Amino acid sequence: MASLGVWNDLKLLRWLPEGAFLDGGEQGDVLLPLNQVPPGSKPGQTLKVFVYLDAEDRPSASTRAPLAQRGDVASLKIVAVNKAGAFLAWGPPQNLFLPWKEVKLEQKRLIREGQRILVILFMDEDGRMAASTRLEDFLSDEAEGFQEGDKVDLVIGDSTDLGVRVVVNHRYWGMVHNSDIFSKLTRGDTRTGYIKALRADQKLNIALSAPGYAKVDAIAQGVLDALKRGGGFLPMTDKSKPEEIYALFGISKKVFKQTLGALYKSRQIVLEAEGIRLVPPQ
């Protein structure tokens, strides 16, 4: 059976002039427009498609990736506003509905055409895709199953006195503390993060670069590439400001120092007072 608002693997049943009909099970036949049918597709073949409801509430399919799918937290653009709520662009031709009841009171003044708003996508009581700004109703403060150093997907949330709240894997709240922030974090942006520490209360502390030596091997090649682009020299040292290091390499000062140590030990760089120099090949 086809599931709305997510990717599906559906069997191609037959062709019509307007496109291909796919087997949607209890949802009925699902139309995939002709201009989106992969070349060479044949009846009986399974196609990976995104399923949504069109303007007449009929299941329709697309091979184009949406900006977000059911269960995702995303920053989406408001394209229209009326008495019932707002409509957001999310990829499919039919815009996503944001009912007023799903908007926090303090956010209603932000609902203007052309603005972007942070929402979570869900299935409403009528079986239609909808959006909500009430992330707390869907996300948990407590998480299980993570290990220190695990790589996670982040959506940037609001700033607090402690740091910046982030949405982890579209399911949990996490915190990037001020001591781990080296550049501006914009609400709604997506980033890669890492589990920094396992807390007894199951809340997530997040780092924006891999902890310990996990990042060293990966960033070492980036440092060498930057040296080559700079003619063999970079005016960066282990005393450079954290903000400068993060802007250039996207890592913390601690990881940068570890990387320099590894490259120096392997005799690939020379550490000088004003920067680092690439050792010429022998």
C-alpha positions as MATLAB code, in Angstrom:
seq = 'MASLGVWNDLKLLRWLPEGAFLDGGEQGDVLLPLNQVPPGSKPGQTLKVFVYLDAEDRPSASTRAPLAQRGDVASLKIVAVNKAGAFLAWGPPQNLFLPWKEVKLEQKRLIREGQRILVILFMDEDGRMAASTRLEDFLSDEAEGFQEGDKVDLVIGDSTDLGVRVVVNHRYWGMVHNSDIFSKLTRGDTRTGYIKALRADQKLNIALSAPGYAKVDAIAQGVLDALKRGGGFLPMTDKSKPEEIYALFGISKKVFKQTLGALYKSRQIVLEAEGIRLVPPQ';
ca = [
       0.000    0.000    0.000;
       1.236    3.477   -0.877;
       2.074    5.685    2.116;
       1.520    9.427    1.783;
       4.291   11.922    2.376;
       7.186    9.451    2.099;
       9.127    7.478   -0.508;
       7.506    4.269   -1.763;
       8.488    1.359   -3.981;
       5.478    0.867   -6.262;
       4.892   -1.469   -9.202;
       4.175    0.038  -12.600;
       0.806   -1.286  -13.788;
       0.078    0.335  -17.141;
       0.651    3.310  -19.402;
      -1.796    6.043  -20.362;
      -1.185    9.217  -22.400;
      -0.836   11.292  -19.208;
       1.675    8.985  -17.599;
       2.108    5.669  -15.799;
      -0.254    4.217  -13.210;
       1.364    2.572  -10.200;
      -0.113    0.041   -7.791;
      -0.992    1.968   -4.635;
      -2.814   -0.899   -2.927;
      -5.689    0.419   -0.807;
      -4.876    3.946   -2.016;
      -5.846    2.843   -5.526;
      -3.900    3.544   -8.697;
      -1.304    6.297   -8.332;
      -0.438    8.481  -11.328;
       3.182    9.221  -12.122;
       3.255   12.061  -14.722;
       4.735   11.128  -18.067;
       7.649   13.581  -17.784;
       8.799   11.896  -14.558;
       8.679    8.261  -15.678;
      12.272    6.951  -15.967;
      13.189    6.097  -19.575;
      12.832    2.427  -20.372;
      10.331    1.711  -17.575;
       8.056   -1.261  -18.239;
       4.893   -2.712  -16.649;
       5.784   -4.937  -13.707;
       8.842   -2.868  -12.843;
       9.120   -1.339   -9.360;
       9.757    2.414   -9.201;
      10.868    4.506   -6.219;
       8.468    7.447   -5.961;
       7.286   10.080   -3.489;
       3.507    9.946   -2.949;
       1.302   12.927   -2.087;
      -2.292   14.105   -2.582;
      -3.001   16.417   -5.516;
      -5.443   19.358   -5.514;
      -8.375   16.910   -5.793;
      -7.105   14.674   -2.976;
      -6.012   11.959   -5.392;
      -2.779   10.069   -4.667;
      -0.069   11.215   -7.062;
       3.563   10.226   -7.436;
       6.809   12.017   -8.200;
      10.377   10.894   -8.766;
      11.620   14.315   -7.640;
      12.833   14.654   -4.078;
      10.689   16.926   -1.861;
      12.234   19.505    0.460;
      10.945   17.420    3.382;
       8.830   14.344    4.010;
       6.538   13.082    6.761;
       8.289   13.172   10.133;
      10.935   15.663    9.006;
      11.698   19.012   10.633;
      12.457   21.627    7.982;
      12.549   25.357    7.304;
       9.983   25.986    4.569;
       8.879   29.115    2.709;
       5.376   30.518    3.232;
       3.746   31.043   -0.164;
       0.198   32.000    0.865;
      -1.848   32.893    3.954;
      -5.622   32.819    4.524;
      -8.143   32.589    7.380;
      -7.517   28.860    7.833;
      -3.733   29.000    7.992;
      -0.691   29.196    5.762;
       0.584   27.197    2.794;
       4.211   26.150    2.485;
       6.307   25.167   -0.528;
       7.697   21.680    0.066;
       8.325   20.302   -3.416;
       5.081   18.743   -4.716;
       2.754   20.977   -6.780;
       0.182   20.883   -3.955;
       1.460   23.162   -1.184;
       1.659   21.957    2.416;
      -1.015   23.253    4.799;
      -0.077   24.830    8.143;
      -3.323   25.247   10.162;
      -3.516   28.148   12.602;
      -4.116   25.682   15.447;
      -0.685   24.195   14.737;
       1.067   27.567   15.087;
       2.431   28.720   18.434;
       0.812   31.939   19.637;
       4.123   33.815   19.722;
       4.884   32.732   16.135;
       1.669   33.885   14.508;
       3.099   37.357   13.921;
       5.831   35.689   11.818;
       3.339   34.144    9.416;
       3.854   36.313    6.363;
       4.073   35.383    2.705;
       7.707   35.036    1.692;
       8.923   34.264    5.222;
      10.502   30.933    6.190;
       9.271   28.967    9.176;
      10.526   25.909   11.054;
       7.928   23.123   11.034;
       7.508   19.388   11.377;
       5.505   17.449    8.774;
       2.810   15.043    9.990;
      -0.385   13.266    8.935;
      -3.514   14.999   10.254;
      -6.751   13.379   11.468;
      -8.185   13.450    7.943;
      -5.237   11.545    6.490;
      -3.696   14.589    4.811;
      -0.173   15.902    5.095;
       0.108   19.008    7.279;
       2.711   21.084    9.103;
       3.094   22.251   12.699;
       5.378   24.717   14.461;
       4.675   22.911   17.760;
       7.828   20.815   17.608;
       7.603   19.996   21.324;
       4.460   17.938   20.619;
       6.447   15.625   18.341;
      10.050   15.599   19.589;
      11.502   14.003   22.715;
      14.057   15.439   25.156;
      15.265   11.925   25.966;
      17.010    9.612   23.496;
      18.209    6.020   23.528;
      20.446    3.895   21.336;
      23.235    6.410   20.699;
      26.941    5.969   21.344;
      29.503    8.702   21.936;
      30.848    9.864   18.579;
      27.800    8.754   16.564;
      27.196   10.903   13.495;
      23.742   12.542   13.402;
      21.698   14.908   11.245;
      20.868   18.277   12.786;
      18.356   21.051   12.181;
      19.330   24.252   13.976;
      16.772   25.529   16.483;
      16.681   28.436   18.935;
      19.489   30.017   20.936;
      19.473   29.755   24.735;
      21.762   30.954   27.530;
      23.575   27.586   27.362;
      23.949   27.354   23.591;
      21.759   26.386   20.651;
      19.003   23.779   20.679;
      19.096   21.424   17.713;
      16.787   18.759   16.324;
      18.629   15.432   16.146;
      17.645   12.988   13.374;
      14.222   14.691   13.200;
      13.206   12.943   16.429;
      15.011   14.358   19.467;
      16.134   17.620   21.009;
      19.826   18.142   21.601;
      22.061   20.981   22.749;
      25.216   22.447   21.220;
      26.828   24.326   24.088;
      28.391   27.740   23.586;
      31.881   26.296   24.117;
      31.399   24.121   20.984;
      30.136   26.891   18.691;
      32.735   28.551   16.459;
      30.543   30.113   13.768;
      27.043   31.504   13.356;
      24.246   28.931   13.524;
      21.076   29.988   11.713;
      17.665   28.687   12.735;
      16.404   26.145   10.213;
      19.810   25.336    8.693;
      20.851   21.696    8.433;
      24.205   20.452    9.696;
      26.046   17.253   10.519;
      26.748   16.712   14.204;
      28.142   14.126   16.607;
      27.058   12.792   19.971;
      29.483   14.462   22.347;
      28.554   12.769   25.606;
      26.137   10.184   26.968;
      24.217   11.772   29.826;
      22.505    9.931   32.662;
      19.246   11.810   31.978;
      19.363   10.629   28.319;
      19.517   14.181   26.992;
      21.887   14.754   24.079;
      24.969   16.965   24.105;
      25.990   17.595   20.501;
      29.306   18.612   18.936;
      29.671   20.011   15.428;
      32.865   18.059   14.801;
      33.746   14.486   15.657;
      35.205   14.091   19.157;
      38.767   13.011   19.896;
      40.818   11.557   17.047;
      37.805   10.403   15.045;
      38.082   13.448   12.804;
      41.865   13.551   12.465;
      42.323   11.184    9.537;
      39.467   12.781    7.624;
      40.665   16.370    8.121;
      44.365   15.627    7.554;
      43.848   15.333    3.807;
      41.891   18.583    3.858;
      44.822   20.356    5.538;
      47.244   18.938    2.962;
      44.966   20.017    0.105;
      44.705   23.532    1.579;
      48.511   23.696    1.831;
      48.878   22.731   -1.823;
      46.358   25.391   -2.866;
      48.317   27.909   -0.774;
      51.592   27.154   -2.471;
      52.822   24.928    0.340;
      52.227   27.331    3.244;
      49.296   28.344    5.469;
      49.452   31.152    8.061;
      47.702   28.946   10.636;
      49.181   27.529   13.845;
      47.974   25.797   16.970;
      47.657   29.299   18.455;
      45.227   30.509   15.753;
      41.796   31.641   16.928;
      39.101   28.913   17.107;
      36.848   30.990   14.838;
      39.528   31.149   12.115;
      40.171   27.402   12.324;
      36.477   26.586   12.127;
      35.906   28.963    9.210;
      38.664   27.275    7.192;
      38.308   23.608    8.159;
      34.983   23.256    9.993;
      36.642   21.703   13.060;
      37.418   22.660   16.642;
      40.806   23.984   17.714;
      41.399   20.764   19.667;
      40.922   18.572   16.591;
      43.052   20.961   14.503;
      45.954   20.643   16.985;
      45.600   16.852   16.939;
      45.672   16.893   13.138;
      48.801   19.054   13.036;
      50.461   16.675   15.488;
      49.626   13.671   13.335;
      50.883   15.359   10.149;
      54.075   16.530   11.868;
      54.716   13.068   13.289;
      54.315   11.535    9.839;
      56.746   14.187    8.489;
      54.250   15.670    6.048;
      54.416   19.220    7.456;
      56.859   21.511    9.247;
      55.615   23.690   12.113;
      56.905   27.257   11.889;
      56.313   30.313   14.066;
      54.058   31.967   11.468;
      52.296   28.908   10.092;
      52.608   25.409    8.694;
      54.621   24.369    5.671;
      54.216   21.353    3.443;
      57.201   19.031    3.281;
      58.185   18.630   -0.406;
      58.009   15.061   -1.758;
      61.376   13.273   -1.641;
];
